[in-house]
Amino acid sequence: MRIFKSRVTRAITVAAATALIVTGCSSERDTTEGKGKDGAKDTFVFGGAGDPGSLDPALASDGETFRVTRQAFEALLEHEPGGSELVGGLAEKWDSNDEGTVWTFNLRKGVKFHDGEAFNAEAVCANYDHWFNWTGTYQSSAVSYYWQTIMGGFAKNEDKDAPKANYKSCTAKDENTAVIEVNKPSANLPGGFSLQALAIHSPKALKAYEKEEASAKGDAITYPKYSQQAGTVAGTGPYKITKWNKGNKEVQLERFDDYWGKKAGVKNLVFRTIDTEEGRRSALQAGDIDGYDLVSPADVKTLEKAGFQVPTRDVFNIFYLGFSQEKNKALQNKDVRAAIAHAIDKDNLVKTQLPEGGVAATQFIPDTVEGYSDKVEKYDYDPAKAKSLLKKAGEEKLKVEFCYPTEVSRPYMPSPGDLFELMKSDLEKIGITVTPKPAKWAPDYIDATEAGGCELHLLGWTGDFNDAYNFIGTWFAEYDKQWGFKDKKVFEAMEEASKEVDHAKRVKLYERANEVVMDYLPGVPVSSSPPAIAFAKDVNPPLVSPLTQENFAEVTFK
């Protein structure tokens, strides 16, 4: 996940003298910590790359938040363990009318929320109506990004930038049947029903915090109090959130013994922020944590040789070089964009910077997603052709500002600084003068790219669900400041695919849309890669997910 399309993530702090000090870890871990009365370990500690932004997933759009909340909240639909196919979540079965505008969910029976309330159809509708009736700062895309992406705007749009509402209604047909209606069919459904941002809360909890407000001052968002402390939010997941110690940068969860499904294998679950890969690796090696994500490709073999477990996820992401045409007018010329595309040595980037299994990209979706086309125009590494195209365009002395993020590692972008340096060198070889513009990932870098403030920039995306529109529709369905172009052929191709209900026909339209996008060339798709995740020697790890949606209730100790 992603970004990350207009997706706002929380700030990641700079490492201090050592990552163990930053995270409040001790190199002399108490030998009784995390053990039950019989001496067996009963606490699993996972090292995350950043702090969660909210304990209410509806207000979030970043992977670090969802990694935590996913253990406590469940959506109507989920993804199969270790895969990307949709399966039942809180709904055992689901279907839609032929038009794709009426969705019926047959709900699980005997499900309870963490606060003891019963789950039923009225609870589902209470949630969807709650989001639909958001007002004020809640209507900001920084707060309600996913609601707006999947369901459009609100009952009464106050934010002028909010899209027209597509959500129509939710009806409790009976206790165990919920019917959700939308105004128009959308390629984002049914996949959108699986999003953690649309996971179901206890109606009792919703009522307790419905009057709490989010606020904004400039670009800074202040989230409601309930979302920043444990004790109020209540889902139906295998774990319940019990404490958020921001000083120690830890979120603590406890097994929910009344869970409707298989009970969690470990009693206590702790997410601890360690904001450098080196710090996370050192903490695992020292026994201070039991697992961590975003393993550096260079560390995989070292960890495996030492006996640690380092499973690799399947490929489900895209890393790209983006262009902002409004920021630099030269980029409005297709020959200039093509010259840059031909200048980038993708194979070298994959070979030197990505984990084993990484591949150079030809389009803005990975080849694991239906709609991938073998007929797109390709821009192979060819410096001579790149120079010729610049000359043709009259831009032999082209100057560009190149933004790249600092203090971050993403599944598709393990080391942004190193990737930038290689691309900078490639561009300079064809005569382009590059001015580096490093910026802290959040909020500086994300804000700048979203606003179209970067002539060239590095970003990527891990899919939320297995539909091509979740990738290409994210960026190219309409005008987006990040890219700054208004090509009707691109927009029309996206719209045609989005409204097609028949699956087979829609896949063909996605193939065509990919071909249209790459003919226009709004940016350069660079690579897809399989991110690795590491676990201690004594851990039976969960099935790893290509969508980075691991279920830690599957964890046990050997």
N, C-alpha and C positions, 0 to 999 in steps of 0.2 A: 503494500500500500504506500496514501500515494498517496512522496508526492510526485507527483503529488499535486496535481491539479489544484489550484486555488486552495489547497489544503493547508490549514494553519497548524503548525506544531508548536510545542512548548519549547522554551529556551533550554539549551544544554549548557551547563556550567563548565568553565575551564578547569582543567585538572590542577590541583595544587601540588605540593611537593611530591606526594604519592597518592595514587588512586585510593589506597586503603584508608588514608586519612580523610580524603574528600568524602568518602561514603560512610564514614563513621565505623568502618571495620576495624577490628583489632587483629594484629598479626599473631597474637596469642589468644586464640579463640578458646573460650571456656569449654572444656571437654564434656560438660553436661548439657551444653546448649543444644537444643533441637532433639533431645532424647526423651522418650517416655519412661514410665515407671520401671519397665522391664529392661531398660538400657538401650532399646532399639531406637533408631533415629525416627523422629516423627515430624521433622521440619525440613522442607525443601526450600532452598534459597536460590533464587535466580537473579543473575546480574543483568540489568537492563541498561541500554545506552543513554536513556534520558528519563526525566521525571514524567509521570502522567500529568495531564493537564486538568483532569476532572474525574470524579468518581461517578458522574452521570455520563454514560457513553453518548447520550443524545446530544450533548454539547461539545463532543469531540470529533476530530477528524484525523487523528494521528495514530500510528501503530503502537507506540509505547503505552498510550492510554488504553487502547483496545486490548493489548496483551493482558493487562490487569483486569479490566472489567469483564472480558470474555469468560473469565472463570466464575463470575458471579451472576451474569445476566445471559439470558438466552432469547433468541429471536424466533419468529414463527417458523422459519426455515433455517437449516444449517448446511454445512458441507460435509461430505463423507470424510471420516477420519483418514488423514493422509492424502486426500484428493480434492478435486474441485467440482465434483458433481453435487447438485442439490439433493438433500435428503430432508426428511421431516425433522423439525425441531420441536417447538411447543405445539406445532400442528403436525399430526400424524399423516394426514393426507391433504391435498389441495388441488384445485382445478380452477379453470376460468371459462367464461363464455367464449364463443367463437371470435368475438371482437377484441378480446383481451382487456375488457374494461370492468368486468365483475369477477372478483377473486373470492372463492369460497374456501374456508379453512376448517377442517374437522380437527378439533383440538384434543390434546391428551387429557385424560381424566386422572384425578387424584394428584394433581400437581399443586404444591404449596409454595408461597413466597417465603422469604426469610423471616418476615414479620408474622407468619402464621396465617395470613390471608389466603383464601382459595383462589387459584387461577381458573378463569373461565372466559367466555366470550365478551362479557361486559368489561373485563380487565383489558382485553385487547383493544376494544373500542375506546376505553378511557385514555389509553396511551396515544392512539392515533389522533383522537380529537384534541388531546392536550397539546400535541405538537402543532396541529393545524391552527390552533387558536393562540399561538404565541404572539406576543406584541413587543414593542420597544426594541431593545438591543438584541433580544432573542431572534429577531428577523434579520440580523446581520449575517452575511454569509460566513463570517469568521466564527460564528457561534452555531448556526444551524445549516452548515454546508451540506450535510448529507440529506437532511429533510428536503432541502431545496433541489438537490440533484435528483432525488428519486420522485418526490411528490410535488415539486414546484413551490409556489408561494403559500400564502396563508388566507384565513377566512377574510381578513381585512389587511391588505398590504399597506404597511406604513413606510417601509423602506422602498424608495423609488427604484432601487436596483433589484428588488425581489422579483422573481419570475411569476408568471400567472400560475395560479394554483391548478394542479392536475388532480389532487385528492378531492374526492366528492363527498364520501361518507363511509362510515363503518356501522354495521348493524349486527346486533346480537340476535341471530335468527332463533337460537335456543341456547341453553347453557354451554353447549360444547361446539357451537357452530358460529363462526364470525364471518361476515361478508364485507369485504372492502371494495368500494367502487371508485374508479377514476374516470375522468372525463374523456381521455384519449388513450389509446394503446401506447405502450412505451417499451423500448428495448431494455429498459432498466428493470422490467418486471418479467418474471418473478424474482430475479436475482436480488433486487433491492430489499425484498422481504427477509433476506438472510443477513443484512448488515447489522453489525453490533450497535450502530447508532440508532437502529430501530428495534433494539431489544426491549422486552416488556418489563415494566416496573410494577410493583404493587400499587393498586389504586389508592390504598391508605397512605403510602409514602408520597404519591403524587399530590394528594390533597394537603399533606403536611407542608410541602414546600412550594405549592403552586403560586403563592403570593410573593416568594422571594424573587428579586429582580437581578438580572445581569445589568451592567452599566458599561459605558464606553467613554473614554476621554481621548480624542484623537484616534489613533490606531490601537490604543491600549484597551484591552477588555478586562473588566473585573467580573469574575464569575460569581454566581450566587454562593452564599456561605455553605449551604447544604452539600454542594458539589466538591467542597474543599476539605471535608472532614467525614470520617466514618460515622455510622450510626443512624443515618436517615435513609439512605438509598437501600432498596430491597429488591432483589431479583429472584430467580428461581434456580440459579446454577448450583453446581456441586460444592462451591465455596461461597461463604459470605464474608464481606469486607468488614474487618473489626477495628483497624487502626491505620491512620496515615501519619507517620512521624516524619514531618518534612525536614526537621533538623538532621535526622539520621538518614534521610532520603530513602525511607522504607515504607512500603504498603504491606500490611499484614492481613492475611485471610485465614479463616478457620473452616474446616470441613462442615458442611451442612448435613446433619444426620437425617433430616427428613426429605432429602433429595429424592425425586421420583425415579431416577435411573440408578445405575451402578454407583455406589459410594466412592468418593475420592480415596485413592490408595494411600495418601499421606495426610495426617491430621492438619498440619499447619503449612501454609504456603507464604513465602516472603519474596517480594520483588524489591531488589536493592539497586539503586542507581549507581553505576560506575561509568563515568562518561568518556573513558578512553578504552580502546580495544586492548592496549597493553595492560591497563589496570584490571580489566575483566579477566584476561588470561592469567595474570599473576595471582589474582584472587582464587581462581579455580585451582591453580597449581598448589596454592598454599592451603587449600581445603576450606577457605572462607565462604565460598559459594559452591553450589552443586551443578550449575550450568550457566551458560550465557549465549547470547546471540551475536550475529555479525562478526564471525570469526574471520580474521585476516587470512587471505589465501596463503600467505607465507607461513602461517602458524599451523595450518591443518596437519601436515605430515609430522611436525614436531610434537603436537599434542597426541596424535595417534601412536607414534613410536613410544610415548611415555605411558600408553595404556588408556588414555582418555577416549571417550566416544565422540566422534565428530560426524554425525549423519549430515548428508547434503540433501537439500530440498530439490524438487523438480523445478525446472525453469518456468517462471510465470511473471516475468518483469521485463521492462524496457528502460534502457538508459539512452538519453538523447542529448544532442547539442541543439539548443533552441535559438531562433533568430527573432529579434524584435524589429520589425520593418519600420515602425513609426519612429523608433529611436535612431536608426541609421538608414537614410533613404537609399543608400547604395544597395541595401539588402532587398529592395523592392524589385531589383533586376534578377530574373531567374538565372542568368548566366553567372552572376556573382554568387548566388546561393549554390549553384551547381559546382562552381570552382572550389568553394569551401568543402563541399561534400567529397569531391574527388581528391582533395588535399589530405583528408584524414585517413591515416593508416589504421583502420579498424582492427585488422588482424594482429598488428603489433600491440595494440591496446589490450586485446583479449588475451594474447599470449603472455604479456608481462604483468598485467594488472588484475586479471580476473581469476577466480578459482577454476579448477579443472571442470570442463563441461560448459564453459562460457562460449558463446558463439557471436560472430558479427551479425548485426541486424540489417535487414533490407527494407523494413517497414516498421510502423509504429505499433505492432503487436508481435508477441513471440509466436513461433511456429506451433506452439502447443494449444493455441486458441483457434477455434473454427472461424473462418473468414480470412485466414492467411492466404495470400495470393502468390503464386509463382510467376505471375505476369507483370509485376510492378517494374517500373524503370529502375535500373540499378546504377549506382554511382561508385564504381570500383576505384580503388586507390590508383591515381594516375596524376602525379605532379605536373607532368608536361601538359596534359589536357587542362589541368586547373589553371596553369599560367596562360594558356591560349584563351581560355574563357574570360579571364580577367582582362586580357588585352582587347578582346572583342567588345567587352562591356565598357572599355575606357577607364578601367579601375586598376591599372597596374601599380598605383601607389596607394592602394586601399589601406585605411587605418580603421581599426575596430577596438572597442573596449570589450574585454572578456571577463565576465563575472564568474566566480566560483566560490563555493561555500567552505567555511572553516569550522572546526570543532564538531564534525559530524562524520558518521559513516552510515551508508544506506545499503540495503541488500543489493541494489543494482550499481552502487557506486562506492566500493570499499574505501578508496583513498582519493577524495576529490582533488587534492593538491597535486598528487602525482599524475592523475589523468589530465588535469589542466596543463601541466608542464609539457607532456607529450603532444597534446593538441596544439599548444602554442608553438612548439618547435615545428610541427607539420605546417602550420600556417605561415610561419616565417620563411620556410623553405620555398614557398611560391611567391614571396615578396610582400606579404601582408604585414603591416606593423601592428603589433598587439600590445595593448595597454592592459595589464592585469588589474582586476578589481575584486580582491578578496573581501568577503563579508561574513560575519557570524550567521550561521544557518537560520536561527530564529531569534528575533523576528526580522532582522535586517535583510538577509538574503531572500527569504520567502516573500517578504513585502515588496522588495525591489523587482523580483521576477514577475510577480502577479500584476504589478502596476506597469509592466512593459518598460522598466527602467534599465534593462540590461540588453545591450546590442547582441551579444552572444552570451549564453549561459548554459550551465549543466544541470539537468534535472532528470527525473525518471519516475517510474510508476510500477507498483506491484498491484496486480488486479484484485478487485474486491470479490468478483465472481466471474464465472467462465462465460463471458459474452464479449465479442469484439467491441461493442459500443462502449463498454466500460473502459476501454483504452482510447480508441480513436474518437468516439463521441465526446469524451471528456474534454478534449482539446479543440476539436474541429467542427463541432455541431453548429457553432455560431461565432460571431466576432469575439475574440478574447484578447485583452490587452497584452497578455504575455507574448502573443505572436504578432498582433497588430496588422492582420491582413483581412480583406473582405472579398474572398473569391466565391462567387455564387456557385460554381461547379462543385466545390468542396462541400459547401453547406447543403446544397440540394442532394448530393449523394448521401450525406449523413441522414438527412430527414427521410429520404426514401427508405433507407434501411431500417430506421428507427420505428416507422409506423407499420412495417410489414409483420403480420402476425404469424404467417406460416414459417416454421423454423428453417426448412430447407431453402426456401426462397430468400429468407433473410440472410443466410450464410452466403449465398451467391451475391447478394447486394453488398455485403461487407467486403467480399473480394473485390468487387468493382470499386467500392469506396476507397479501399487501400490503394488501388491503382490510380485513382484520381488524386489522392493526397500526394503520392510519390511523384506523380507527373508535375504537380504544382511545387512540391518540395518546400514546405514551410520551415523545415529544420532537418537535422540529420539524425536518423535513428542509428545508434552506435552499436549497441550490444544487448544481449540478454545473458543472465548468469544465474547459476544455482547457488544461493547463499547457504553457508554452513552454520550449524548450531552445535555447541559443545556441551558435553555432560561429564560428570565425574565417573570414576571407575565403578563405584558402588550403586549407580543409578540404573534402574530400568526405565529408559526414557519414553516419552509419548511418541506416537507416530508424528513425524514431522510433516508440515503442511506446505504445499507450494504457495499458499496464500498467507503464510506465516501466522496461521490460526491454530497454533498448538493448544491442546486441551491438557492442562497439567494435572487434572484429576486422574489421568492415566498413569502418572508417575508412581513408582514404588521403589523401595531400596532393596538391594540384593541381600 
